Amino acid sequence: MEKLVHVAAVIAPIFATVYCGMLARKKALIMPEGVQGLQQFVLNIALPCLIFNSVLTAKVGAESLAIMALQLPFVLGITVWAFKIGRKKYPYKNLPMMFGAQESGMLGIPLFLILFGSVNVYHMVILDLTQAIVGHPTIAILTCETGDSPKPGEVLKKVFTSPLVIACLLALGLNLSGAGAVLLESGVGQVITEATTFLGQPVSTLMIFSVGYNLSLSTENRGEILKLCTVRLLTFVVICGAVQLLLFLIPNITALTRWAVLLYWLLPASYIAPSLGKTEKEQTVASGVSSLLTVVTLAVFCAMAALIA
């Protein structure tokens, strides 16, 4: 009964926020321009703060590095596919975030925490960190305003001047150099982490709200949403199976790592994907994909909880 309450505590806010977004659009409580402003706040201020804090405080060991090395080619491969090949069949600017990014931070980590406790949540955090290596530059590229045929130099300039990438690289440099540990032990470090945590708090709510605001399963978009969900699910089931097999190459892999990989590859598309759509249809389709796959993830999670119990 206690575990059921914990599950409801994670799921209920997500669906409540999605519903609030749908209601805000239906009742015209917030205009599209207002939602776009909220999305820009997330992309340029709140999310960089959240990323900085997460990378600065992350602890990476030998086993974690092995898992990251195993996962990274798959995450990078599906993202490149979405950029180069997928867009020819599914012409959406934000397709790389619909296929190349999982909602591991706002959904995967809380769900894993419920099943296995805070002491083991690092198994999912490592997968989230691996995704960030590809995901953060992807977001930066998708937010570049460089025209339809940008020059490589223009793209690189936009990427490395993106608040997301700057926050990630700065935190990573502090972490790996040891300066971050010294900083965290001082009073200054506590002030910084408290400030970045506070500014990053609205990310989950605003991104999920945007999903609900743009959500539409009208006849015009329903077929495309279902098609993308089906392609994504089938592709990721195959990838999950491949990763599970490759885990046998790493000595002493625990069952918790395998559970984390299973949950990760069945998570919904990133809730930030709708915010990166350039048109209303791209935002609507991405919201539909994220929302429907959230339902699938919750069904898988309930099955996992039943098996573990």
C-alpha positions as CSV (number, residue, x, y, z in Angstrom):
1,M,0.0,0.0,0.0
2,E,2.8,2.4,0.9
3,K,4.5,1.8,-2.5
4,L,1.2,2.4,-4.3
5,V,0.9,5.8,-2.5
6,H,4.5,6.7,-3.6
7,V,3.6,5.7,-7.3
8,A,0.5,7.9,-7.1
9,A,2.5,10.8,-5.6
10,V,4.8,10.7,-8.7
11,I,2.1,10.2,-11.4
12,A,-0.6,12.5,-10.1
13,P,1.3,15.8,-10.4
14,I,2.3,14.9,-14.0
15,F,-1.2,14.3,-15.2
16,A,-2.5,17.3,-13.1
17,T,0.0,19.6,-14.8
18,V,-0.8,18.3,-18.3
19,Y,-4.5,18.9,-17.6
20,C,-3.8,22.4,-16.3
21,G,-2.0,23.1,-19.6
22,M,-4.9,21.7,-21.6
23,L,-7.3,23.8,-19.6
24,A,-5.3,27.0,-19.9
25,R,-5.4,26.7,-23.7
26,K,-9.1,25.7,-23.8
27,K,-10.2,28.6,-21.6
28,A,-7.6,31.0,-23.1
29,L,-6.1,31.6,-19.6
30,I,-2.7,32.0,-21.2
31,M,-2.0,33.1,-24.7
32,P,0.5,31.1,-26.9
33,E,2.9,34.0,-26.6
34,G,2.9,33.7,-22.9
35,V,3.7,29.9,-23.1
36,Q,6.5,30.7,-25.5
37,G,7.9,33.2,-22.9
38,L,7.8,30.5,-20.2
39,Q,9.6,28.1,-22.6
40,Q,12.4,30.6,-23.2
41,F,12.8,31.1,-19.5
42,V,13.2,27.3,-19.1
43,L,15.7,27.1,-22.0
44,N,17.9,30.1,-21.2
45,I,17.8,30.4,-17.4
46,A,16.1,27.6,-15.4
47,L,17.4,24.5,-17.3
48,P,21.0,25.8,-17.4
49,C,20.9,26.3,-13.6
50,L,19.6,22.8,-13.2
51,I,22.2,21.3,-15.4
52,F,25.0,23.2,-13.7
53,N,24.0,22.0,-10.3
54,S,23.5,18.4,-11.5
55,V,26.9,18.1,-13.2
56,L,28.8,19.9,-10.5
57,T,27.6,17.5,-7.8
58,A,27.7,14.3,-9.9
59,K,30.0,11.4,-8.7
60,V,31.4,9.3,-11.5
61,G,33.2,6.0,-10.8
62,A,34.8,3.3,-12.9
63,E,31.6,1.2,-13.3
64,S,29.7,4.3,-14.1
65,L,32.1,5.2,-16.9
66,A,31.8,1.7,-18.4
67,I,28.0,2.0,-18.5
68,M,28.3,5.5,-20.0
69,A,30.7,4.2,-22.7
70,L,28.2,1.5,-23.5
71,Q,25.1,3.7,-23.7
72,L,26.7,6.7,-25.5
73,P,26.9,5.2,-29.0
74,F,23.2,4.2,-29.0
75,V,22.1,7.6,-27.7
76,L,24.4,9.4,-30.3
77,G,23.3,7.0,-33.1
78,I,19.6,7.5,-32.6
79,T,20.1,11.3,-32.4
80,V,22.2,11.4,-35.6
81,W,19.5,9.2,-37.3
82,A,16.8,11.7,-36.3
83,F,18.9,14.6,-37.7
84,K,20.0,13.1,-41.0
85,I,17.5,10.4,-42.0
86,G,14.4,10.6,-39.8
87,R,13.7,14.2,-40.8
88,K,13.3,13.1,-44.5
89,K,10.4,10.9,-43.6
90,Y,9.1,12.9,-40.6
91,P,9.9,16.6,-41.3
92,Y,9.9,18.0,-37.8
93,K,12.6,20.3,-36.6
94,N,12.4,18.9,-33.1
95,L,12.5,15.2,-34.2
96,P,16.0,14.8,-32.6
97,M,14.5,15.5,-29.2
98,M,11.5,13.2,-29.8
99,F,13.9,10.3,-30.6
100,G,17.3,11.2,-29.1
101,A,16.2,12.2,-25.6
102,Q,14.4,10.4,-22.8
103,E,12.6,12.0,-19.9
104,S,14.9,10.4,-17.4
105,G,15.3,13.4,-15.2
106,M,11.7,14.3,-14.4
107,L,10.2,10.8,-14.7
108,G,12.8,8.1,-14.9
109,I,14.7,9.1,-11.7
110,P,11.6,9.5,-9.5
111,L,10.2,6.2,-10.7
112,F,13.4,4.4,-10.1
113,L,13.7,6.0,-6.7
114,I,10.3,4.6,-5.7
115,L,11.3,1.0,-6.6
116,F,14.9,0.9,-5.3
117,G,15.4,3.8,-2.9
118,S,17.7,6.8,-2.9
119,V,20.8,4.7,-2.2
120,N,20.5,3.1,-5.6
121,V,19.1,6.0,-7.7
122,Y,22.6,6.7,-9.1
123,H,22.0,3.8,-11.6
124,M,19.5,6.0,-13.4
125,V,21.4,9.2,-12.8
126,I,24.3,7.8,-14.7
127,L,22.1,7.1,-17.7
128,D,20.6,10.6,-17.5
129,L,24.2,12.1,-17.4
130,T,25.1,10.0,-20.5
131,Q,22.1,11.4,-22.3
132,A,23.1,14.9,-21.3
133,I,26.4,14.6,-23.2
134,V,24.4,14.4,-26.5
135,G,21.2,16.1,-25.4
136,H,22.6,19.4,-24.3
137,P,24.4,20.2,-27.6
138,T,21.3,18.9,-29.5
139,I,19.1,21.4,-27.7
140,A,21.7,24.1,-28.4
141,I,21.7,23.2,-32.2
142,L,17.9,23.2,-32.3
143,T,17.6,26.6,-30.8
144,C,20.2,28.1,-33.2
145,E,18.7,30.7,-35.5
146,T,21.1,30.2,-38.4
147,G,18.7,29.7,-41.3
148,D,17.9,26.5,-43.2
149,S,21.5,26.0,-44.5
150,P,23.8,27.2,-41.7
151,K,27.5,27.1,-42.0
152,P,29.4,24.7,-39.6
153,G,31.2,27.7,-38.0
154,E,27.9,29.4,-37.3
155,V,26.4,26.3,-35.7
156,L,29.5,25.8,-33.5
157,K,29.4,29.4,-32.4
158,K,25.8,29.1,-31.5
159,V,26.3,25.8,-29.7
160,F,29.2,27.0,-27.5
161,T,27.5,30.3,-26.7
162,S,24.3,28.5,-25.6
163,P,23.6,28.9,-21.9
164,L,23.0,25.1,-21.7
165,V,26.4,24.2,-23.0
166,I,28.2,26.9,-21.1
167,A,26.6,25.7,-17.8
168,C,27.5,22.1,-18.6
169,L,31.1,22.7,-19.6
170,L,31.7,25.1,-16.6
171,A,30.3,22.6,-14.1
172,L,32.2,19.7,-15.7
173,G,35.5,21.6,-15.6
174,L,34.9,22.4,-11.9
175,N,34.0,18.7,-11.2
176,L,36.8,17.0,-12.9
177,S,39.5,19.5,-11.7
178,G,38.5,19.0,-8.1
179,A,37.7,22.7,-7.7
180,G,34.1,21.9,-7.5
181,A,34.6,19.7,-4.4
182,V,36.6,22.6,-2.7
183,L,33.8,25.0,-3.7
184,L,31.1,22.8,-2.4
185,E,32.8,22.5,1.0
186,S,32.9,26.2,1.4
187,G,30.1,28.6,2.2
188,V,30.3,30.0,-1.3
189,G,29.5,26.6,-2.8
190,Q,26.4,26.2,-0.7
191,V,25.1,29.6,-1.8
192,I,25.7,28.7,-5.5
193,T,24.0,25.3,-5.3
194,E,21.0,26.8,-3.4
195,A,20.6,29.6,-5.9
196,T,20.8,27.2,-9.0
197,T,18.5,24.7,-7.3
198,F,15.9,27.4,-6.6
199,L,16.1,28.8,-10.2
200,G,15.9,25.2,-11.6
201,Q,12.8,24.2,-9.6
202,P,10.2,25.4,-12.1
203,V,11.7,23.4,-15.0
204,S,9.5,20.2,-14.5
205,T,6.3,22.1,-14.0
206,L,6.7,24.5,-16.9
207,M,7.9,21.9,-19.4
208,I,5.0,19.5,-18.5
209,F,2.6,22.4,-18.6
210,S,3.8,23.1,-22.1
211,V,3.2,19.5,-23.1
212,G,-0.4,19.8,-21.9
213,Y,-0.9,23.2,-23.5
214,N,0.2,22.0,-27.0
215,L,-1.5,18.5,-26.6
216,S,-4.0,17.7,-29.3
217,L,-5.2,14.3,-30.6
218,S,-7.3,15.8,-33.4
219,T,-8.0,13.7,-36.5
220,E,-5.4,15.8,-38.3
221,N,-2.5,14.8,-36.0
222,R,-3.7,11.6,-34.4
223,G,-2.3,9.3,-37.1
224,E,1.1,10.9,-37.2
225,I,1.4,10.8,-33.4
226,L,0.5,7.1,-33.3
227,K,2.9,6.4,-36.1
228,L,5.8,8.2,-34.4
229,C,5.0,6.5,-31.0
230,T,5.0,3.0,-32.7
231,V,8.3,3.6,-34.6
232,R,9.9,5.0,-31.4
233,L,8.7,2.1,-29.2
234,L,9.8,-0.6,-31.6
235,T,13.2,1.0,-32.2
236,F,13.9,1.4,-28.5
237,V,12.8,-2.1,-27.6
238,V,15.4,-3.4,-30.1
239,I,18.0,-1.0,-28.6
240,C,17.2,-2.0,-25.1
241,G,17.6,-5.7,-26.0
242,A,21.0,-4.9,-27.6
243,V,22.2,-3.0,-24.5
244,Q,21.1,-5.8,-22.2
245,L,23.1,-8.3,-24.2
246,L,26.2,-6.0,-24.2
247,L,26.0,-5.6,-20.5
248,F,27.3,-9.2,-20.2
249,L,30.7,-7.8,-21.4
250,I,31.0,-5.7,-18.3
251,P,32.0,-7.7,-15.2
252,N,29.8,-7.8,-12.1
253,I,26.9,-5.9,-13.5
254,T,24.1,-5.8,-11.0
255,A,20.4,-6.4,-11.6
256,L,19.7,-2.8,-10.7
257,T,21.7,-1.6,-13.7
258,R,19.6,-3.9,-15.9
259,W,16.4,-2.5,-14.4
260,A,17.6,1.0,-14.9
261,V,18.5,0.3,-18.6
262,L,15.0,-1.3,-19.2
263,L,13.2,1.7,-17.7
264,Y,15.4,4.2,-19.4
265,W,14.8,3.0,-23.0
266,L,11.0,2.8,-22.3
267,L,10.7,6.3,-21.0
268,P,8.7,8.9,-23.0
269,A,10.3,11.5,-25.2
270,S,11.8,14.5,-23.4
271,Y,9.1,16.9,-22.2
272,I,11.2,19.7,-23.7
273,A,10.6,18.4,-27.2
274,P,7.4,20.5,-27.7
275,S,9.2,23.7,-26.7
276,L,11.7,23.2,-29.5
277,G,9.1,22.9,-32.2
278,K,9.2,25.8,-34.7
279,T,5.6,25.5,-35.7
280,E,2.3,24.8,-33.9
281,K,2.1,21.4,-35.6
282,E,5.6,20.4,-34.5
283,Q,4.7,21.4,-30.9
284,T,1.4,19.6,-31.0
285,V,2.8,16.4,-32.4
286,A,5.7,16.4,-29.9
287,S,3.3,16.9,-27.1
288,G,1.1,14.0,-28.3
289,V,4.2,11.7,-28.5
290,S,5.4,12.7,-25.1
291,S,2.0,12.3,-23.5
292,L,1.1,8.9,-25.0
293,L,4.5,7.5,-24.3
294,T,4.2,8.7,-20.7
295,V,1.1,6.4,-20.3
296,V,3.2,3.5,-21.8
297,T,6.0,4.2,-19.4
298,L,3.7,4.2,-16.4
299,A,2.2,0.9,-17.5
300,V,5.7,-0.6,-17.8
301,F,6.5,0.8,-14.4
302,C,3.5,-0.8,-12.8
303,A,4.6,-4.2,-14.3
304,M,8.1,-3.7,-12.9
305,A,6.7,-2.8,-9.5
306,A,4.6,-6.0,-9.6
307,L,7.5,-8.2,-10.5
308,I,9.8,-6.7,-7.9
309,A,7.2,-6.9,-5.2
